[in-house]
Amino acid sequence: MKTIGIIALSGACNKEKIENSKACLEKMGFKVKLSKNIFDKNSYLAGSDEDKLEELYSFFQNPEIDLILNARGGYGAIRLINKIDYEIIKNNPKPFVGFSDITALLLMFYKKTGIVTYHGPMASSDFGGEISEFTNNNFFKALSGDNLEFAGNKIYKEGEAEGIIWGGNLATVVSMCGLDFIPDKDFIFFAEDLNEPVYKIDKMFQQLFNIEKFQKYCKGIVLGDFLNVENEQWLDEYFKTLPFPTISGLKITHNQDKITIPIGKNALIRNNILRIYG
């Protein structure tokens, strides 16, 4: 991997953070290409949907770009998912990385094209400051294709589960309900969020459990961080009621130290361990 393309598909970007992330990646030895709309601002968005799509296609079709790294999340990615020509993505596969609001694109790219996408760091939030060594190491290990193993710190419901690993930011996943986005195969669902009260986390999980396809194919749950939540004891009690083998404590998070999850790869929960392979 020689060239990383940083693209703005969601909220408006901070110029200093983008320039810092570019310098950080170049210091690691990568060439960096910025999308043309990277500093555009349309209210709270990084420019128009049309400009975002033009850059998305350009980045996937550009043979010199080896990996597409999202600039930031926030809001805006879900506006694109019914406008994308997924054949362009399918015919030009390459690693596509992000989290938070970018979850919508990670899941739709996998659903529509079958390519593995990566729930991992982004330019502004992770490479735009002092990059976490933990995050950096886990990022490049996931991209290498090596088998991955992560240990949780708590088992809410014992059992063994197997399927592809699939999920992301809980609020973004739920915002996609009504679309055909759930895999047609067994999966282990992973989730994280921040600034959501316990009753909303309960409601969002229930909304997913009410979907017949989710009930059919979900075999286990991996919980990352749910940050800035009041009444954490209630949240702990809620997680004990989840109807599948459930573990927690993995660094799937908006915090600086985070693991990278390759969405669509095979996975296994056994005791408190998540293994991702194949």
N, C-alpha and C positions, 0 to 999 in steps of 0.2 A: 504494500500500500504506500503510494507516494504522494497523492494529492487528495486533500480533504476539501469538500465543498461545504461552506456554511450557508444555510438557506433560511430565510425568514418567511414562515408560513402561518404564523399566529399573531401574537401581540407585537406592538411597536418596540423596536430595539433601542437599547442604550448604546450610543456610539462608542463611548470609552470602553465599555465591557467587550464589545465586538472587536475593537482594535487590540485590546489586551489578549483576548482569546486567540486572535490571529497570530500575535507575537509569540504567545505561549506554544502554539502548535508548530510554528516555524522553528522555534528554539529546539523542539523535539526532532526536527529534521524533515518535517512535512512541508510540501507546498500547500498553500491555502488559496482557494478561490471564493470570493464573496458573491452572493446573488445580487443582481442589479437593484433589487428592491430593498436591500438590507437596511437602509437608513430611511426608507419611505415611511411616512406617517399619515394614516387616514383615521383620524380620531384615535381610538385605542388599538387600531390594527396596523400591521406593517404593510401598508399600501392596499391596493385593490385585489380582489379575488382573481381577477383576470391576469394581473401582473404576477401574482404568486404562482398561478398555474403555468404561465409561460416559463418561469424560472424553474419550476419543478420538472417540467418536460426537458428543458435544456440541460439540467444537471444529470438527469437519468440518461439522456442520449449522448452526453459528452464522454467519449471514451477516456479522456484524460483524468476525469474525476473518479477516484476509487471508492470513496465513501461519502455519504451525505450526512452531515451533522446539523441538526436543527439549532437555530440561534437561541430560541426560547419558546416557552409555552404561553400560558395566560389564557387567551381566548382567540379563536379565529380559524383553527384547523378544521373544525367540524363543518364550517361553512363550505368547505371545498369538496367534501366526500361524494356528493351526488353530481359533481361537475367534472370529475377526473376521468380521463381516458386511461383506464387501467391496462389496456393493451400495451401502451408505451412503457409502463412500469414492468409488465411481465416480460417484454421483449428486451429489456435492458436492465437485468437484475443487478443490484449492488447493495451493500449494507446501508441501511437507513436508520438513523438513531435519534431518540428523543424520549421524553416522558411528559407527564402532566397532560395538558391539552393535546399534545402530539399523539397520545394514545389512540385517538380516533383514526389517524392515518396509519399507525402501526397495525391496528386490527383490520382495517379495510384493505390495506395492501396484502396482508396475509390471506384474508378471505377471498379476495378477487384474483390474486395472482399465485398464491402458494409460496411466495418468497419469504424467507425468514427475516423478520425485522427485529430491531434491538431496543428494548426498554432500558435506556442508559443515559449518560450525561449529555448536557447540551453546552453550547458555546458560552453564552452569557453567564449562566449560573455556576458552571463547573470549571471551564477553562478561562473565564473572564476575570478570575481573581487568582488566589493561590490554589492551584489544583491539588486536591487530596491525593496522596500517594496510593491510598487504598482504592479510591475510585479509578484512578489511572490504571493500576495493575489489573483490577477486575475487568475494566473495559477492554483492554487489549487481549486479555486471556479469553474472554468470550468471543472476540472477533477471530481469534486464532482457530476456532473450531474444536478446541480441546473439550473433553468432558468436564463438567462443572459439578461441584459439590458444596452445599451450604448447610450450616447447622442452625436451626432455630433454637430459641431458648425456652419455648413452652409448647406443650401439646394440649390443645383444647379438647380434641376428640381423637382417640387412638384409632389406628387402622392403617391399611396400606392402600395407596392409590396410584394409578398409572394412566398416562395419557400425554398429549402434547402440553407444553406450558403455554398459558394464554391469559391475558388480562392487562392490568395497568391501573391508571388512576380511576378510582371507583366512580366519582361523579361524572367523568367523561364517558366511561363505559355505559352508565345508565342513560346518559343523554342520547345514546345511539339506539335506545329501545324503539321499536317500530321499523327499524331497518333490518335487512338480512345480513347480520354481521357475526353471528355465533357460529363456530366451527361445526361441521357435520361429522364430528368424531369425538372420541373421549378426550377430555382435557382436565388439567389441574388449573384452577383459577387462582391467580395472584392479584392482590389489590393493596393499594395504599391511598392516603388522602391527607388533607390538612384543613384546619379551620372549619370542620363540620361537626355539629352537635351530635350526640349519640343517637337521638331519635331519627336524624336524617340518615345516619349510617345504617341503622336498623331498616328504615324505609327503602333505602337503595338496594340493600341485599334482598329484601322481600320482593322488590320489583323484579329483580333478576330471577329469584326462585319461582316467581309466578309465570315465567316463560317456559313453555313445555320443552323446548329444545335445550334450554339451560338445565332443567331438571334431568333430562335424559342423558346428557353428555358430561355434565360436571361430575367428577369423581373425587375431587379433593380440593382443599383451599389452603393457600399459603398467604399469610398476612404479613405485610410490611409495616411501616410506621403509619399511625394515624395521629398526626401532630396537632398540637394546640387544641386538644379536645378537653372540654370540661367534663367532670364526673367520670374520670377514667375507670373508676371501680365499676360503674354501670356498663361501660364498654366491655370490660373484662367479663362481666356476667353475661352480656349479650353474646360474645364470641363462643361461650360454652354451649349455646343453643344451636349453633350452626349444624346442619344435617349431614355433613360429610367429614371424613378425616381432615382435621384442621390443625395446622401448626403456625406459630408466629415467631416474631423476633428477627426475621431476616432484614438486611439493610436494603429494602426496597423503599425509597424515601425521597422526600424533597430536601433532606439534609445533605451536607457536603460529602459524607462517606456513604457511597451507594454501590451496590452491585449492578452488573448489566445482565439482563435476562434476554436470551434469544427466543423470541416468540415463534412458536411453531415446531421447536425441537422436542424430542421425546423426553419425558420426565417421570420421576418416581418419587413418591413420598414413602418413607419407611421410618417409623419412630419420629424423631425430630429432624430427620435429614431430608433435604431435597437434592436429588441428583438429576442433572440434565445431560443428555447424551445423544449421540447419533447425528 
